[in-house]
Amino acid sequence: MPFSVYILVCNDGSYYTGHTDNLEYRVAMHQEGQIDSYTASRLPLTLAFSEQFGTRVEALEMERRIKGWSRKKKEAMMRGDWKEVSRLAKCKLQF
C-alpha cells in the first residue's frame, strides 16, 4: 500500500502538509471540514502537491522535512524545480 505526502493550499494562501495512506479520501475529508486541524477554518482547499512513498515511515519523514522548509522552497518543490530546492537548501546551510 503506498503512502502519500501532500500539500494543500488553503483559502488564505497558507500551506498545510500531511501524509496519508488514502490521498483522495483524506483530501475529501479536509475539504468537508471533517478533520479537526489547521485546514478546518481555511476552506476551500486545493491539492497542490503529492508524492508517494513505500512506507508510512518514509512519508512521515518527508512530511516532517517539508514542514521545516521555507515557503520558497516548498513552492519550488511544488513546481518540480529541484535545482531551486537544492539551491535553497545550500543557502540555509551557509547560515
Stockholm file with secondary structure:
# STOCKHOLM 1.0

chainA/1-95         MPFSVYILVCNDGSYYTGHTDNLEYRVAMHQEGQIDSYTASRLPLTLAFSEQFGTRVEALEMERRIKGWSRKKKEAMMRGDWKEVSRLAKCKLQF
#=GR chainA/1-95 SS CCEEEEEEECTTSCEEEEEESCHHHHHHHHHTTCSCSGGGGSCSCEEEEEEEESSHHHHHHHHHHHHTSCHHHHHHHHHTCHHHHHHHHHHHHTC
#=GC SS_cons        CCEEEEEEECTTSCEEEEEESCHHHHHHHHHTTCSCSGGGGSCSCEEEEEEEESSHHHHHHHHHHHHTSCHHHHHHHHHTCHHHHHHHHHHHHTC
//
